[in-house]
Structure formats: structure tokens, C-alpha cells
């Protein structure tokens, strides 16, 4: 279904019945990115899959400022309100994890629990942010001027995704086909407006999040393991779980393991409420 909020349209899919769990994919992903892990998720929940702005079948506005992570998190809140939800569990991967954390910082009363897969609270220091903004602007430029295929070729080869090269060929092909379906303007503007360098740093806000948080990182993704180790020291109710033998994209590299961990965490922290749909 399509849901219009604040002048833009989001593509949303709702599966199952039960307590609501929102799933937010990563950069270049869409709602189908969760397809392989969904069978391993518990069936007693309602899964709310959202194509993030600029991705999949959601709108891709021309103005990069519209992709500001605070604006997009506000869209998600308004979208959930429109669908008559009032408190949700939230799972976000990478960019979707940064978005989920932004949502949690801005609207803590909406969050039952938060699961962040390979995500960060942004960059602490202005000079780091500036440097990252420049790097993301170069990538955005690449997408717009060299085309999406050239960019996806480049993106699939960055060290962060090295462990994905071990995936079965059919899985890699499916993922590539999905990435290629995105709109170049949507991807470029996501980097410019919602990139790690563009978002606020939430490091100092972590101490205010008084609900259960699960941080998941792959053992082979050392950078995000280190980030999660620092986050867990600041979050009042967090645990950090490191998954052996995988890198950045745990839900894709080991869907069964990912599903089992999510199931266990949600079972321990039951809750969530909604009105009619």
C-alpha cells in the first residue's frame, strides 16, 4: 500500500497479525531486502515493512534537503500514526538503523524496543562530519553522472561488504537486481540528505533511551563492533551481541541466526499496542 505523509508517498507492506514491528532497510535496499529473513521471524507479530524515502517504490524528491534524517523519522512517525499504531518495536539495518535510532531519540514514547543491526549514532566531531559529507557528495555525483550500474559495481566492492562475496550466486544476483531498481536521484539524495555525515550526532542522547536496545554486529565487521561497544556503555538498557562468521549485513549473510536472535529478544521484551488498522 501507499501512504502519503508530509507531501511524499511511502510504499509500505504489512504482514501478519500481532504486536507491530517496523523494519527499516539499508542504503540501496528496499522492503524486499527482508524477504529471506522473514520466514525466520516469529509469526506472532505484525511486520511493517517500509521503503525508506528515495528507495524502492517510495517517492524520490528532487531536493536533497527533504531527505534530512529528522524529517524522514518524522515521516515514519506520521505514517505509523496514520495507520493507527501507537507503540512499536523497531528494527533497523545500517542507514535504516541510523533512521530507527533517530526516530527513538525524537519519539521515545513510540518505542517499545529497538534492534540496531550494524548501525551508528552518527559522527561525533564536526570535522569528521564534514569529511564524510564530502565523501558522500562524491558518491552522489558518481550515481548521477556515471549511472546506477557503475555505482552498484563500485558499491558491491567496498571493503564493508567483502563478506557478501561468499554468498551463493543466486542470492548475490537477487540483491544486485534489487539494488539496480532504485532511482538514481533517490539514492544520490539519500547520501546527501540522510548520509552519516549529514545527520546529527546522537552520541550524547543515548543515555536518555530508557527502553530495551539490542545492538547486533558481525564479528568480521570490526568497525561496527567497536561502535556498538561504545554505544552499549552509554545506553541504559542495551546489550550487544556479536555474530560469528559474518560481516555488516547479518540478516542477509545468516538469516536464520538473525531471525532466532530477534525472536528471542522480542519474546523477552513483550509489549506494543495498537488501535484498529
N, C-alpha and C positions, 0 to 999 in steps of 0.2 A: 504494500500500500504506500501511497504518497501522503506525507503530512507537511502542510505549509505553515511555517512559523517565521515571523520577522522578515517577511519578504522573500524567503527562499524555500525551496521544496526539498525535503529529505525523503529518501527511499528507506522504508522500514519493513521488516518482516517479523511477525510474532509467531512463535512456535510453542505448542504445549500449553498446559494449564498448571497453575500453582503460583508460588511466590515469584515475583518478577526479577529477572537477572538481565542487565543490559550488557551487550558485548560490543566493544569498540575496537575495530581492526587497526592495523598499522598503515604507514605511508605506502602507497601503491596498492593497498589491499582493497577489499570490499566485503560485503556480508558473506559472500561465498568462501572467503578465507577460513571461515569457521566450519565449513562443511565436513571435513574429515574428523574433526574433534567432537562435533555434536553428538554422534552416536555413543560416545563415552561419557557424555554429561548425564547427570541423573534426570529421569523423565518427570520427576515430581515438581519441576519448576517451569515457569513460563519464560522462554528465552526471547529477548527483544534485540534483534539484530539491526544495526543502523549503518547505512553507508554514510561515512563522515563527509562533510561538505567538500566538494571538489573530487570526490571519489565515486566509483560505481555509477549508480543511476540517480544519485543526488545532484542538485544543481552545482554548476561551476562558475560562479560570478566572475566578472572581468576584473573587479577591484580587489587587489591582494589584502587591503585593509579589512575586507569583510570576513577574512579567514582568521582574524585575530582569535587566539585560543579562548580568551574570555568571552568573546561574542559567540563562538561556537558552543562553548559549555553552557551559555545562557540559552542558546537554541535547543540544546538537549533537554534542559530543564523545562522549557516551554512545551516542547514536543511531548515529554512524559506527562506533563500536566494536561495537555490536550487529550491524551489517551487515557486520562483518569487514573494515573498511578500517583502514589504519594510517597512511597519509600521503596528503594530498590537496592538489590545487590548489584555491584558493578565490576566488570572485568575489562581491563584494557591492556592492549599489547603495544609496546614501543610508543609511537606517536599517539595511538589510542589510549595508552597508559598515561601519557602526559595530559591528555584531554580528560581522562577519568579523574586524575588527581586534581586537576584544575576545577572540575565540577565539585569534587569533595571539599576543596578549600572554600569555594564560593557558596556552596549549598550543603553544608554538613548535615542538616536536618533531613535531607533527602536520602542519605546513605546509610544503609543497614550494615553492609560490609564492603570492602574494597579489595580486589585482587589485581595487583600490578605485575604484568609479565614484562621483564626486560625494559623497565621504564625509569625515568628520572624526574626530579623536581625542577629541571632546567639547570642553567648555569649560574653559579653564584656571583661571579665578578663581571662588571661591565665590559672589561677588555676582552674577556672570553666570549661574551655575547656578541660583541662587535665582530670579532674574528669569525665566529660561526655564521653570523648573518651574511658576511661577505662570501663565505664558502657556499652557503645555501643559495645565494643570489647567482653564483656561477653555475650551480646545478640547474637552477630555474632557467637560466639563459640557455643552457645546453638542451633542455627539454624543448624550449620554444624555437630554437634555431637549428638544432640537429635532428629533431624529431623524437618521437616516443620510443621507437625501436632502438635507436642509437643509445638513448638514455637507459633503457631497460638492460641492454647488453652491458653497459657500464655498471649499473646498479647491482646486477646479479654477481658481479665480480669483486665487489668491495670486500675487504677482509671480514667485516662484521657477519657476512653471510657465507663464509668459507665452508662451514659445516653443512650447508644446504647442498653442496656439490655431491655429498654422499647419499642423497635421497634417490629413490627409484626414478628412472627416467620419466615414467608416466606422471608422477607427482610433480616433477620439475616442469614438464610440458604444460600441465594444467595451470600451475602457478604463473608461468610465463604468459600464457594466453589470457589469464585473468588480468595481470598487470597491464598488458597491451590494450585492454578495453578501456582503460581510463582516458579521460580527456586531457590533452597536454596543458591547457590553461588551468584546469583544476589541480593538476599535480604541481605545476610551477608556482601557482599562487599559494598552495598549501605549504610549500617550502618557504615562501616569502612571508606569509602571514602567520603560520602556525608552527614554523620550524623551531628547533631547540633554542636557537639564538634570538628568536623574536619574542618568545614567551617570557613572562615574569619569572623570577626565581622564587620557588615556593619553599626553599630550604627552611626559612625561619617560621613558616606556617605549619610545619609538620607536627610540632608539639601541640597544636590545637585540635588535632584529629582524634577525637575520643570514640572511635569505633574500631572493630577488628580489621586489621590490614594484613594481607598476605603478600609478601614480595617473592616472586619466582624468578630465578635466573638460571641459565645453563652453565654448567661447570666450565665449558670451553669459551664462554663469553666473559673473559676476566674483567673487562672494563665495567660491565653492568653488575657483576658480582661485587666489585668494590663500591660502586654507587649504592647498591642495596645494603651493604654492610654499614655504610654511613647513615642511610635513611633509618634503618631499624633502631639505631641509637637514639634517634630523635622522636620517632613515632611512639606514642604512649602504649598502644595495643597492637604491636606488629610482630610478626615472625617472618624470618627469611629462610626460604627453602632453596637449596641448590640441587639441580637435577643433573645427574651424571651423564656423560656421553653426548650431551647436546650443546648447541650454541645459543644464538639470540632468539630464534623462533621455535620455542619449545613446543607449542601447540601443533606445529607442523612437523617437527622432527621426531616427536614422540607423543602423538595424540592420546594414546591410551593412558600413559603415565600422567599427562596433563589433566585429562578428564577425571582420573582417580583422585588426584590431589584436590581439584576443585570440588568434587563430590564430598570428600572428607571435610574440607574447610566449611562448606555450606551446611553440612549436617551438624557440625559443632555449633555454628552460629546461626541457628534458625531465626526467622523473623521476616519482616516485609509485609506490606499491606497495600491493598488497592480497593478502589470503588468498582463500579461496573466498568465495562470496557466500551 
